[in-house]
Structure formats: C-alpha cells, structure tokens
C-alpha cells in the first residue's frame, strides 16, 4: 500500500493529521528548538530512542564532504515513487549546501520486497556498479535508475546492464557480479539495520550531527529539508541545542 509521502513494508497507513513538530536535540530536554513544518509532506524529525545506525565509513556511498557538519543517511528503495522525488530533493540540497561542507548525503538500501519485487536486484546492481567503478559510478548508476524507472516495480530489469554500459562500466564484470548476487549481503545488511531501529517505510533518513542522530520519516520537500538544515546549522553550538546522546 502506498500512502502519503512514504511506502511501508507493513502495508499499514501512517497518516499524520497535524503539522509536524521538528524536534531537535531532544523533545524532553529544556531549551530544545521546535518549529512547525507546514508543508504538504507531513514528515518528522524525531529522536532515536532505541538503537542507532552505524557510523558513516569508507564503505558508504557519499556525496559531499565526509566531515560535513550534517550528514543525511538515506535508506531508500529504487522502486518507491516517493524515494524518486526525494532523490531529486537531496540532490538540490547537496547542490546548495555540499560545496561549503555543511551537508553530505549517504545512500543506503531499504528495498521493500512486499511492494517491489525488483528493488533488491536493482539495489544489488547499484552495488555492482560501485564495486566496479567506485563511489562516482554508484551515484551515476543510482541517478540513472531513478531517472528512467516508472516506479512501483515497473522498471524493465533488462535495463540494468544497459545502464552499466551507459555509465562506462565493464559489461562483462557487471553481468557476472549481478548474476552471482555478490552484493546481496551488503543490501541485506542495510535493510536489517534500518528495520532494527524502527524504520517503517521508505524513504527513511537519519541525520547525523555532532555525534548525535535523528530520524526523518518519509520523503520531504526541498523547502522542508531546507528548514531542517537551516535550523540545525543556525543553532549548532548554541545553548538552544543541549548536549545529549541523541537528538
């Protein structure tokens, strides 16, 4: 089932009926900053109270400075239409904030096979691209999938090796990688990690800042993400952002 700005592996609708409070540095901590997101996305930035996702490492696919003030770790599904829109939003964010070292973007996998049986293979294909061509090849491949897929499990999988050829990868190496399912464990590890912290649907983002983490459910508009980022940057290091273990 599709709903609002997110797709859920449970198929249960998660409807928000009030403007969301963007909660930074702990909802219950005195002095924390609040502001309302009145866009049509109804997303939420909320504290991670149970587990945290793994730190960004050299094994991740990253756009921007790995030492950026804010890192957006996105868990996504190539066949999710909200993910397709959000992918473009995050490119806009990196275009604006990446060069100055304010924001970086990490892509991890959250293929929801109950909705999109093709999503796992597409994720593995993007990892094959990375294995053969490195970080830039991953992003080129991911961008092309989102560009051409109609979403909702409608991409012709015969396009996967064609995309590899278009971005300059060795076709034979790519085909061997894909047929051997050699990237299956990588994709599965991303999936299990986000489910373990309570990820309910795609896209699901985790913001890293000053060693702390906060989750955003659903695909946000550019305006909503810009407000989140500006608020975090403008309040970083001030008394309105207390030092706590989690956002």
Backbone bond lengths (Angstrom), bond angles and torsions (degrees), N, CA, C in turn:
res aa  C-N    CA-C-N  psi(-1)  N-CA   C-N-CA  omega(-1)  CA-C   N-CA-C  phi
1 X - - - 1.468 - - 1.521 109.92 -
2 X 1.287 117.56 137.14 1.448 122.79 174.60 1.512 109.27 -98.46
3 X 1.307 116.66 146.01 1.449 118.15 178.57 1.508 110.36 -158.31
4 X 1.323 114.45 142.96 1.461 121.81 178.05 1.522 110.95 44.50
5 X 1.348 116.66 -125.72 1.461 119.68 -175.80 1.514 110.98 -111.72
6 X 1.327 117.56 29.20 1.455 121.09 -175.51 1.511 109.66 -153.96
7 X 1.348 116.05 149.77 1.454 120.65 173.37 1.516 108.75 -112.66
8 X 1.327 115.63 137.38 1.454 121.46 -172.35 1.512 112.24 -112.60
9 X 1.356 117.02 136.55 1.464 118.96 176.26 1.512 112.84 -70.59
10 X 1.320 117.69 -16.06 1.459 120.85 179.58 1.509 112.16 -86.75
11 X 1.343 116.23 -18.65 1.452 120.31 -176.56 1.509 112.76 74.68
12 X 1.341 117.21 13.38 1.462 120.92 -179.17 1.510 109.61 -98.94
13 X 1.306 117.31 129.72 1.454 121.12 -179.75 1.515 111.02 -67.86
14 X 1.334 115.47 134.53 1.460 121.36 179.95 1.517 106.68 -119.78
15 X 1.326 118.06 87.33 1.454 122.14 -171.40 1.517 110.72 -100.04
16 X 1.328 116.06 129.59 1.453 121.69 176.82 1.526 108.14 -99.85
17 X 1.310 116.95 136.12 1.455 119.90 -175.50 1.518 113.35 -113.79
18 X 1.341 117.09 -2.22 1.465 119.76 180.00 1.518 108.87 -130.10
19 X 1.343 118.06 155.21 1.465 118.96 174.25 1.518 109.42 -56.95
20 X 1.346 115.11 138.34 1.454 118.66 -173.16 1.515 111.65 -79.93
21 X 1.316 116.50 147.75 1.470 121.35 171.15 1.510 107.95 -92.42
22 X 1.300 116.94 123.86 1.448 121.05 174.26 1.520 106.47 -84.81
23 X 1.329 116.72 115.65 1.452 120.50 -170.16 1.517 109.04 -107.94
24 X 1.295 117.02 120.09 1.444 121.68 -174.98 1.520 109.10 -120.21
25 X 1.333 116.20 132.01 1.457 123.83 175.00 1.514 113.54 69.94
26 X 1.332 118.21 24.83 1.454 120.96 172.32 1.501 113.16 103.58
27 X 1.323 116.57 116.32 1.454 120.34 -174.65 1.511 112.27 -66.36
28 X 1.317 117.28 -29.39 1.450 120.04 -174.13 1.521 112.65 -101.02
29 X 1.314 117.39 5.89 1.456 120.93 -178.31 1.519 109.70 -94.02
30 X 1.316 117.24 128.20 1.467 120.95 -179.56 1.516 109.63 -58.76
31 X 1.344 115.29 136.65 1.455 120.23 178.43 1.506 114.10 91.39
32 X 1.317 117.96 -3.38 1.460 119.39 178.98 1.517 110.07 -66.02
33 X 1.347 116.12 152.45 1.457 122.36 -175.80 1.514 110.18 -92.77
34 X 1.324 116.67 133.72 1.456 122.15 176.25 1.528 108.97 -123.62
35 X 1.338 116.01 144.57 1.454 118.62 164.67 1.518 108.36 -154.91
36 X 1.311 115.58 156.28 1.465 119.95 -175.05 1.510 111.33 -94.64
37 X 1.314 115.64 137.70 1.450 123.09 174.01 1.521 106.81 -101.12
38 X 1.319 117.25 104.84 1.460 120.85 -176.82 1.523 112.18 -99.06
39 X 1.341 116.13 18.22 1.453 118.84 176.94 1.524 109.23 -72.30
40 X 1.326 116.13 179.23 1.451 119.57 -176.83 1.523 112.50 -88.04
41 X 1.332 118.06 11.44 1.456 119.61 -174.74 1.507 113.65 -93.26
42 X 1.337 117.83 -24.35 1.455 120.74 178.73 1.521 112.74 54.07
43 X 1.320 118.31 39.40 1.448 122.52 177.07 1.507 111.10 -84.83
44 X 1.327 116.30 175.80 1.452 119.78 -177.85 1.518 110.92 -149.21
45 X 1.338 115.79 135.26 1.451 122.33 171.07 1.509 106.03 -106.28
46 X 1.310 118.16 115.66 1.464 120.87 -171.49 1.515 110.45 -138.58
47 X 1.317 115.65 157.11 1.457 120.61 -177.50 1.521 110.89 -64.29
48 X 1.327 115.68 144.62 1.455 121.65 170.10 1.521 107.05 -88.95
49 X 1.307 117.68 113.86 1.457 120.49 -173.18 1.521 113.19 -103.63
50 X 1.319 119.14 -12.25 1.461 120.36 -176.47 1.528 111.19 -108.10
51 X 1.315 117.02 -77.82 1.449 121.06 -177.35 1.515 109.60 -120.53
52 X 1.319 114.87 165.48 1.450 120.52 175.68 1.523 108.73 -116.25
53 X 1.327 115.74 153.17 1.452 119.27 174.58 1.518 108.92 -80.44
54 X 1.313 115.73 163.53 1.459 120.60 -175.94 1.526 111.62 -66.42
55 X 1.314 114.75 150.27 1.460 121.05 179.34 1.524 110.35 -64.24
56 X 1.305 115.71 154.48 1.460 121.50 177.93 1.528 108.81 -68.26
57 X 1.321 115.83 135.07 1.462 120.68 -178.33 1.525 110.04 -136.32
58 X 1.318 115.07 179.60 1.468 120.53 179.66 1.529 111.70 -67.31
59 X 1.324 117.47 -13.70 1.468 120.45 177.35 1.523 112.28 -80.70
60 X 1.327 116.84 -11.74 1.467 120.74 -178.16 1.521 111.29 -81.59
61 X 1.331 114.51 161.97 1.466 122.28 173.75 1.518 106.65 -99.24
62 X 1.324 116.50 115.83 1.464 120.03 -171.81 1.515 111.25 -130.94
63 X 1.331 115.15 137.59 1.456 122.61 169.40 1.520 107.08 -110.22
64 X 1.315 116.57 126.85 1.452 120.54 -178.30 1.515 111.79 103.38
65 X 1.307 115.36 -175.97 1.458 123.24 -176.79 1.527 110.09 -75.45
66 X 1.345 119.16 122.86 1.469 120.23 177.72 1.520 113.19 -59.74
67 X 1.328 116.70 -18.24 1.462 121.38 178.39 1.531 112.10 -101.26
68 X 1.318 117.15 20.35 1.465 121.13 -179.50 1.527 111.02 -59.99
69 X 1.328 115.33 154.76 1.467 120.64 179.60 1.520 111.61 -60.08
70 X 1.329 116.48 -39.56 1.465 122.68 179.79 1.523 108.18 -125.14
71 X 1.312 116.09 131.57 1.459 120.73 173.92 1.527 108.30 -119.64
72 X 1.320 115.78 124.71 1.462 121.73 177.10 1.523 107.53 -97.62
73 X 1.321 116.41 112.86 1.460 121.79 176.99 1.523 107.61 -98.81
74 X 1.320 115.68 109.47 1.460 121.03 -175.66 1.524 110.83 -101.71
75 X 1.335 116.22 130.86 1.463 122.85 172.74 1.523 106.63 -104.78
76 X 1.345 116.35 121.11 1.461 118.92 -165.80 1.524 112.25 -141.40
77 X 1.324 114.53 164.05 1.462 125.15 -177.62 1.529 107.10 -127.19
78 X 1.329 116.97 121.05 1.461 120.87 -174.35 1.524 113.84 -61.97
79 X 1.332 118.36 -20.47 1.457 120.50 -178.84 1.533 113.39 -101.10
80 X 1.305 116.78 3.61 1.468 121.36 178.51 1.534 109.43 -82.93
81 X 1.330 118.76 122.48 1.470 120.01 -178.37 1.523 112.93 -64.70
82 X 1.331 117.73 -31.79 1.460 120.76 177.70 1.527 110.33 -69.66
83 X 1.336 115.94 -34.05 1.462 120.34 176.57 1.530 110.44 -65.87
84 X 1.317 115.88 -38.17 1.468 120.17 179.09 1.525 110.67 -61.14
85 X 1.322 116.50 -45.49 1.469 120.01 177.83 1.520 111.28 -65.73
86 X 1.328 115.99 -43.15 1.466 121.08 -177.23 1.523 111.20 -66.83
87 X 1.329 116.46 -31.77 1.468 120.62 176.37 1.531 110.19 -58.15
88 X 1.311 115.87 -43.56 1.464 119.65 177.97 1.519 112.02 -67.62
89 X 1.333 116.20 -36.75 1.469 120.47 177.66 1.523 110.10 -61.60
90 X 1.321 117.21 -46.46 1.462 119.81 -177.69 1.528 111.52 -68.11
91 X 1.322 117.53 -30.81 1.471 118.50 172.66 1.534 110.24 -62.62
92 X 1.323 116.65 -40.90 1.467 119.84 176.54 1.521 111.19 -61.22
93 X 1.320 116.20 -42.37 1.462 120.68 179.63 1.529 110.64 -62.25
94 X 1.321 117.06 -43.93 1.463 120.04 179.35 1.527 111.00 -66.93
95 X 1.323 116.87 -38.20 1.462 119.98 176.48 1.525 111.10 -57.96
96 X 1.329 116.50 -36.65 1.465 120.18 -177.22 1.518 113.20 -86.31
97 X 1.326 117.26 -39.49 1.462 120.20 -170.34 1.534 114.23 -113.21
98 X 1.325 117.37 -9.28 1.455 119.56 -174.34 1.511 114.50 -72.53
99 X 1.318 117.18 -44.43 1.465 120.42 -174.18 1.521 112.75 -61.72
100 X 1.322 116.58 -32.48 1.464 120.27 -179.20 1.508 114.00 -84.79
101 X 1.334 117.41 0.60 1.448 120.11 178.75 1.514 114.30 80.08
102 X 1.328 116.92 14.68 1.465 119.42 -179.87 1.526 112.22 -81.98
103 X 1.329 116.79 -38.54 1.469 120.40 -174.44 1.526 110.10 -137.27
104 X 1.330 115.77 139.06 1.461 122.58 169.29 1.529 107.79 -127.86
105 X 1.316 115.41 162.55 1.467 122.09 -174.29 1.519 109.53 -130.53
106 X 1.311 115.87 126.82 1.460 122.79 176.66 1.527 108.51 -114.67
107 X 1.326 116.23 135.41 1.469 121.73 179.58 1.519 109.49 -107.88
108 X 1.345 115.54 125.81 1.458 122.26 172.04 1.531 108.99 -128.26
109 X 1.315 116.66 166.26 1.461 121.31 -168.20 1.524 113.14 -100.56
110 X 1.337 114.67 139.26 1.466 122.15 176.26 1.523 108.30 -143.88
111 X 1.353 117.88 62.40 1.468 120.31 -177.90 1.529 110.67 -73.34
112 X 1.318 116.74 123.06 1.459 121.54 -178.51 1.530 108.20 -98.81
113 X 1.317 115.04 94.87 1.458 119.27 -170.98 1.523 113.17 -70.52
114 X 1.337 116.97 -21.87 1.463 118.68 176.80 1.521 111.29 -61.64
115 X 1.330 115.92 -27.71 1.457 121.57 178.80 1.521 112.34 -102.43
116 X 1.329 116.26 -36.24 1.467 121.20 -170.29 1.522 109.64 -133.64
117 X 1.304 116.86 91.94 1.460 120.50 -177.54 1.531 112.47 -65.40
118 X 1.328 117.13 -21.39 1.462 121.04 -178.47 1.524 113.53 -86.51
119 X 1.323 116.97 -12.52 1.463 120.46 -169.86 1.522 112.64 -65.02
120 X 1.341 117.72 -36.15 1.460 119.87 -179.50 1.524 110.82 -63.46
121 X 1.322 117.14 -46.17 1.468 120.62 179.71 1.526 110.57 -63.61
122 X 1.307 117.21 -38.43 1.460 120.21 178.18 1.533 110.40 -64.89
123 X 1.334 116.52 -40.31 1.462 119.70 176.52 1.524 110.71 -63.23
124 X 1.332 116.27 -44.25 1.462 119.67 178.87 1.530 110.91 -63.59
125 X 1.321 116.68 -36.38 1.469 120.13 177.88 1.531 110.87 -62.08
126 X 1.346 116.42 -41.26 1.469 119.42 178.97 1.520 110.90 -65.56
127 X 1.340 116.86 -33.33 1.461 120.36 177.06 1.527 111.00 -72.84
128 X 1.320 117.44 -33.49 1.463 119.74 173.16 1.525 110.41 -62.21
129 X 1.329 115.38 -41.03 1.466 119.08 177.26 1.522 110.77 -60.06
130 X 1.330 116.09 -42.79 1.468 120.34 179.44 1.517 111.00 -65.84
131 X 1.334 116.96 -40.38 1.464 121.37 -178.71 1.521 111.17 -63.42
132 X 1.323 115.53 -34.71 1.468 119.76 -178.03 1.523 111.68 -86.65
133 X 1.327 116.32 -43.22 1.463 119.63 -170.55 1.514 116.65 -114.84
134 X 1.339 117.71 -2.13 1.455 119.94 177.34 1.521 113.52 88.21
135 X 1.331 115.10 -169.87 1.459 122.28 -173.49 1.519 113.06 -58.56
136 X 1.331 117.10 -44.99 1.457 119.35 -178.20 1.523 111.61 -65.40
137 X 1.318 116.25 -36.63 1.465 119.49 178.39 1.523 110.57 -64.59
138 X 1.335 116.66 -37.34 1.460 118.48 176.42 1.519 110.56 -58.58
139 X 1.324 116.58 -50.21 1.465 119.71 -176.69 1.521 111.56 -65.94
140 X 1.325 117.21 -38.76 1.462 119.69 177.22 1.526 110.50 -61.74
141 X 1.325 115.21 -41.26 1.466 119.77 -178.87 1.527 110.98 -69.00
142 X 1.334 115.87 -46.55 1.470 120.02 179.50 1.522 111.43 -60.61
143 X 1.324 115.89 -44.54 1.467 119.92 179.39 1.526 111.10 -58.75
144 X 1.329 115.67 -40.38 1.470 119.27 -177.35 1.521 111.12 -69.92
145 X 1.335 117.55 -38.91 1.464 118.88 176.80 1.524 110.28 -59.15
146 X 1.333 115.70 -49.83 1.470 118.42 -179.05 1.527 111.79 -63.92
147 X 1.313 116.28 -30.55 1.471 119.44 179.56 1.517 111.53 -67.36
148 X 1.327 117.56 -41.30 1.460 118.95 -170.62 1.527 114.31 -100.98
149 X 1.335 118.18 -17.91 1.463 117.22 -177.09 1.529 111.10 -71.62
150 X 1.327 116.99 138.07 1.468 120.31 172.23 1.529 111.65 -76.31
151 X 1.354 116.40 -6.00 1.467 124.51 -176.72 1.525 111.11 73.01
152 X 1.329 114.73 176.59 1.469 122.12 179.12 1.523 112.93 56.03
153 X 1.350 114.82 42.42 1.464 121.91 173.93 1.523 113.39 70.55
154 X 1.316 117.24 26.50 1.462 120.56 -174.15 1.525 115.06 -107.57
155 X 1.328 118.35 5.45 1.457 119.05 175.99 1.527 109.73 -74.20
156 X 1.316 116.33 134.05 1.457 121.92 173.83 1.530 107.76 -73.35
157 X 1.331 117.57 116.96 1.467 120.86 -175.91 1.526 112.40 -65.82
158 X 1.324 118.12 -15.70 1.462 120.27 173.47 1.526 111.63 -64.25
159 X 1.327 116.59 -14.81 1.460 120.57 178.25 1.525 112.39 -75.83
160 X 1.318 117.94 -18.85 1.467 119.91 -173.67 1.534 112.79 -59.95
161 X 1.335 120.25 -50.36 1.463 118.73 176.38 1.531 112.95 -69.46
162 X 1.312 116.65 -27.82 1.471 119.57 176.84 1.525 110.33 -64.61
163 X 1.324 116.42 -42.31 1.464 120.08 176.73 1.524 109.88 -60.85
164 X 1.333 116.73 -43.07 1.467 120.26 179.83 1.529 110.71 -57.90
165 X 1.316 115.74 -44.05 1.470 119.95 178.95 1.520 111.04 -64.15
166 X 1.327 116.58 -41.89 1.470 120.91 -177.43 1.520 112.38 -62.32
167 X 1.330 117.06 -33.10 1.474 118.38 -178.92 1.526 112.12 -94.24
168 X 1.344 116.39 8.66 1.457 120.14 170.68 1.511 116.24 90.47
169 X 1.342 118.13 18.79 1.456 120.30 179.53 1.520 111.18 -86.05
170 X 1.324 116.12 156.53 1.452 121.98 175.01 1.525 108.12 -67.85
171 X 1.324 116.88 115.05 1.465 120.94 -174.52 1.524 112.75 -63.44
172 X 1.321 116.22 -39.21 1.455 119.46 -177.96 1.525 110.76 -66.89
173 X 1.320 117.10 -45.30 1.462 120.58 178.06 1.519 111.11 -61.62
174 X 1.313 115.42 -40.84 1.459 119.54 179.63 1.516 110.90 -62.90
175 X 1.318 116.99 -45.93 1.459 120.91 -177.16 1.525 110.85 -63.52
176 X 1.334 116.33 -40.74 1.471 120.18 178.64 1.526 110.14 -63.07
177 X 1.322 116.39 -44.50 1.462 121.33 179.30 1.525 110.66 -59.40
178 X 1.311 115.94 -45.75 1.462 120.47 -176.24 1.529 111.30 -69.08
179 X 1.320 116.49 -43.54 1.461 119.91 -178.03 1.523 111.82 -68.22
180 X 1.328 117.38 -32.62 1.462 121.39 -179.58 1.528 113.09 -81.07
181 X 1.334 116.42 -7.21 1.472 121.38 -177.95 1.531 110.95 55.55
182 X 1.308 116.09 38.55 1.462 120.36 -173.96 1.527 113.70 -70.97
183 X 1.319 117.60 -14.55 1.458 121.38 179.90 1.536 112.25 -104.41
184 X 1.310 116.44 10.46 1.460 121.17 -176.60 1.526 112.02 -60.65
185 X 1.326 117.07 -43.43 1.464 120.44 -177.82 1.526 111.85 -64.51
186 X 1.327 116.80 -37.32 1.472 120.68 179.32 1.525 110.69 -62.65
187 X 1.306 116.47 -46.91 1.463 121.04 -179.49 1.525 110.13 -65.17
188 X 1.321 116.62 -43.50 1.462 120.60 -179.26 1.522 111.47 -63.74
189 X 1.326 117.45 -37.10 1.464 120.66 179.61 1.524 111.08 -63.99
190 X 1.335 116.84 -41.67 1.472 119.93 176.79 1.521 110.18 -61.51
191 X 1.319 116.25 -45.30 1.468 121.38 -178.60 1.530 110.65 -60.06
192 X 1.313 116.49 -49.10 1.461 120.21 -177.29 1.525 111.54 -64.46
193 X 1.316 116.79 -34.91 1.457 119.81 -179.07 1.524 111.88 -65.06
194 X 1.320 117.65 -46.61 1.460 119.09 -176.04 1.529 110.92 -73.15
195 X 1.320 117.51 -33.04 1.462 119.96 175.56 1.533 110.13 -64.40
196 X 1.327 116.57 -37.37 1.461 120.98 -177.80 1.523 113.06 -64.09
197 X 1.345 117.90 -28.52 1.471 118.84 179.36 1.525 111.62 -95.10
198 X 1.332 116.29 4.90 1.459 118.83 174.70 1.503 115.21 102.12
199 X 1.331 118.52 16.29 1.459 120.32 176.03 1.515 110.31 -60.60
200 X 1.321 116.72 126.40 1.462 121.12 -173.73 1.516 113.17 -106.50
201 X 1.304 118.06 -15.06 1.452 119.83 -177.71 1.512 110.95 -175.09
202 X 1.312 115.62 177.83 1.453 120.72 -176.34 1.525 111.21 -112.71
203 X 1.328 116.52 148.82 1.457 125.97 -10.62 1.523 111.76 -75.93
204 X 1.321 115.43 155.23 1.460 121.84 174.98 1.523 106.44 -128.61
205 X 1.321 116.46 125.06 1.462 120.75 -178.75 1.513 110.71 -115.66
206 X 1.317 114.79 147.62 1.458 121.55 173.32 1.517 107.45 -122.95
207 X 1.319 116.20 122.47 1.461 121.20 178.78 1.525 109.46 -91.54
208 X 1.332 115.75 127.70 1.460 122.40 174.37 1.528 108.15 -102.17
209 X 1.326 116.68 130.61 1.457 120.86 173.76 1.521 109.23 -155.88
210 X 1.328 116.39 126.72 1.467 122.48 177.93 1.525 112.02 52.85
211 X 1.323 116.47 40.36 1.445 120.51 177.47 1.509 114.86 76.56
212 X 1.322 117.40 8.47 1.457 122.70 -178.39 1.529 109.36 -115.18
213 X 1.325 115.78 162.19 1.461 121.03 -177.26 1.520 111.34 -132.81
214 X 1.327 115.21 145.10 1.466 121.76 174.14 1.523 108.63 -144.92
215 X 1.330 116.02 146.23 1.464 120.97 -175.80 1.522 112.36 -102.09
216 X 1.321 115.27 145.65 1.466 122.63 171.88 1.519 107.42 -121.00
217 X 1.319 116.93 120.33 1.471 121.63 176.62 1.523 109.44 -89.13
218 X 1.313 115.78 130.59 1.451 120.24 171.59 1.521 114.61 89.26
219 X 1.323 114.53 168.92 1.454 121.82 179.40 1.518 110.50 -86.18
220 X 1.314 116.07 122.06 1.458 121.34 -176.94 1.533 111.33 -97.06
221 X 1.293 115.57 157.13 1.464 120.96 172.69 1.526 109.15 -75.05
222 X 1.307 115.69 164.14 1.462 120.33 176.02 1.523 110.42 -59.54
223 X 1.320 117.03 -42.47 1.466 121.07 -177.93 1.524 110.76 -62.64
224 X 1.339 116.89 -41.37 1.461 120.26 179.70 1.521 111.14 -66.04
225 X 1.323 117.58 -43.65 1.459 120.17 179.27 1.519 111.64 -65.94
226 X 1.311 116.34 -38.02 1.465 120.02 178.46 1.533 110.57 -62.50
227 X 1.332 116.95 -40.50 1.459 119.74 178.68 1.525 111.48 -64.37
228 X 1.326 116.53 -42.02 1.459 120.50 177.72 1.529 110.26 -59.90
229 X 1.318 115.87 -49.47 1.467 120.49 -176.16 1.518 111.68 -65.32
230 X 1.324 116.55 -45.19 1.461 119.26 179.77 1.531 111.17 -61.40
231 X 1.314 116.78 -40.26 1.459 119.85 179.94 1.518 111.28 -65.73
232 X 1.329 116.85 -41.79 1.453 120.21 177.45 1.522 111.64 -64.11
233 X 1.321 116.83 -46.31 1.463 120.27 -178.64 1.520 111.78 -66.34
234 X 1.316 116.60 -41.06 1.462 120.27 -176.47 1.517 113.27 -72.12
235 X 1.327 116.35 -22.54 1.467 119.63 -177.80 1.512 113.04 -107.51
236 X 1.313 116.87 0.12 1.456 119.95 179.02 1.518 110.27 -64.57
237 X 1.321 115.02 131.52 1.453 119.10 177.40 1.503 114.30 81.58
238 X 1.327 118.60 4.47 1.461 120.60 179.35 1.513 109.59 -103.49
239 X 1.320 116.16 169.67 1.455 120.46 -179.14 1.524 112.16 -67.67
240 X 1.344 117.28 -17.08 1.465 119.88 -179.14 1.510 112.35 -77.92
241 X 1.338 117.09 -7.11 1.447 120.99 176.20 1.518 108.25 -119.64
242 X 1.318 117.81 88.83 1.458 120.85 -176.64 1.523 111.75 -63.61
243 X 1.332 116.37 159.26 1.447 121.70 176.13 1.512 108.96 -86.63
244 X 1.348 115.96 107.13 1.462 120.86 179.78 1.523 107.92 -133.46
245 X 1.334 116.21 167.49 1.457 119.72 -175.24 1.513 113.01 -72.97
246 X 1.329 117.23 -26.71 1.459 122.47 178.43 1.519 108.84 -138.18
247 X 1.352 115.85 153.19 1.461 118.92 171.90 1.513 107.93 -61.33
